[in-house]
């Protein structure tokens, strides 16, 4: 009976772990992440432990939203501010290269095949 209870308990723990959201940027919370596009334009990305993001562009404009991992090589970003027009374009999923948990630099590839380079700025 104890073995059966332990087995059921381990299944419940495993199911809970599967249901918990994965945070692809967990090692980057509280750090400024420099984003560089293929033309050299730069923005600063900040990510939160609540799966939110905020980008400040070089011109000072601010955008924000939520993010999530989809599978092993895809990250999806949903824009909330400013409100996307049309709303159906609010979420953009991108492929990434590099190990986002251990490296300080990796690349996102947008839907048009353009790279966006991300590098974590270390605290001074």
N, C-alpha and C positions, 0 to 999 in steps of 0.2 A: 504494500500500500504506500509506504514512504517513497519507494522508487517511482511509482506512478505519479504521486504528487510532485516529486522533484522534476520529473519529465514534463508534466503539464506546466509547472512554473517556469521551466526554461523555455518552453514554447511561447508562453505569454511574454516573457522578457524579450525574446527574439522578435516577436510580432511588434512589440512596442518600439524596438529599435528600428525596425523597417518603416514604421509609420512616422517616426520623427523626421522633421525636415533636415536635409543635408545643407550645411553652410559651406559653399565652395571657397569663401573668403575668410574662414575662421582664423587663419593666422595673420590676417591683415587688418583686423578691427583696430580702430584708433590710430591708424597710420595713413598718411597721405599717399595716394597711389598716383603716379604721374602717368597720364594717358597721352600717347603720341600717335597721330594718324599718319597715313602714308605721305602726306604733304608736309609733315613737320609741325603741324598745328598741335598745341598742347593744352590739356585741361587737367584738373585735379579731381580725382575720384576719392570719395570717402565711403566706407561701407560700415554698417552697424551689425551688431549681434542679433538684431531683430529682422535680418534679411532685407534691410533697406539700403539704398544707395543715394548719393548726392554728388552731382558733378558741377563744378564751377569752371566755366569756359574762360579762355583768355580775355574775352570782352567783358567779363564780369557776370554774364548771365548764369542763372542757376536752374538746374533741373533735378528732379528726384523721383524715386519710385521704389520698386521692390525687385528682388532677383531670386532665382532658384536654379538648381542644377537639374538637367534632364539627361539622364544617362551618364556615361563616363566622359564624354567629350563635348557636351553642349551646355552652355549657360544661357538662360533667358532673362531678359531685363524688361520690366514693365514700367513705362513712364506714367507718372501720376501728375506731376507739375513740370511744365505747363501741360494742360489738358491736350492730348494728341488729337489732331484733326486729320483724317477721320478717326474715331475711337477704335476702329478695328486695327489700326496701326500702332496701338499702344505697346504691344509686346514684340520684341525682336530677339530671336534666338541666334546665338553665334557659336561656332566651333572654337575650341581653344587648343593650343599646343603648350606643352610644358606641364610640369607637376605643380598645380596651384597650391598644394599644401606645403611644399618644401622649397620651392624656388622663389626668388624675389622678382623674377622677370618672366612674363609669358605673353603670348600673342592671342588675341581674339581675331576671328575672321568673320566679317559681317556677311549679310545675305548676298551682297554684290561681289564677294570675294576679296574685299579690301581689308588689309591688316590694320589692327589697332594694337599698339604695343603698350603693355602695362608694366611698370616697375615701381616697387615699393620704396618709398623714401624712408631711410632709417632715421630714428630719433637722433638729434644732435646733442 
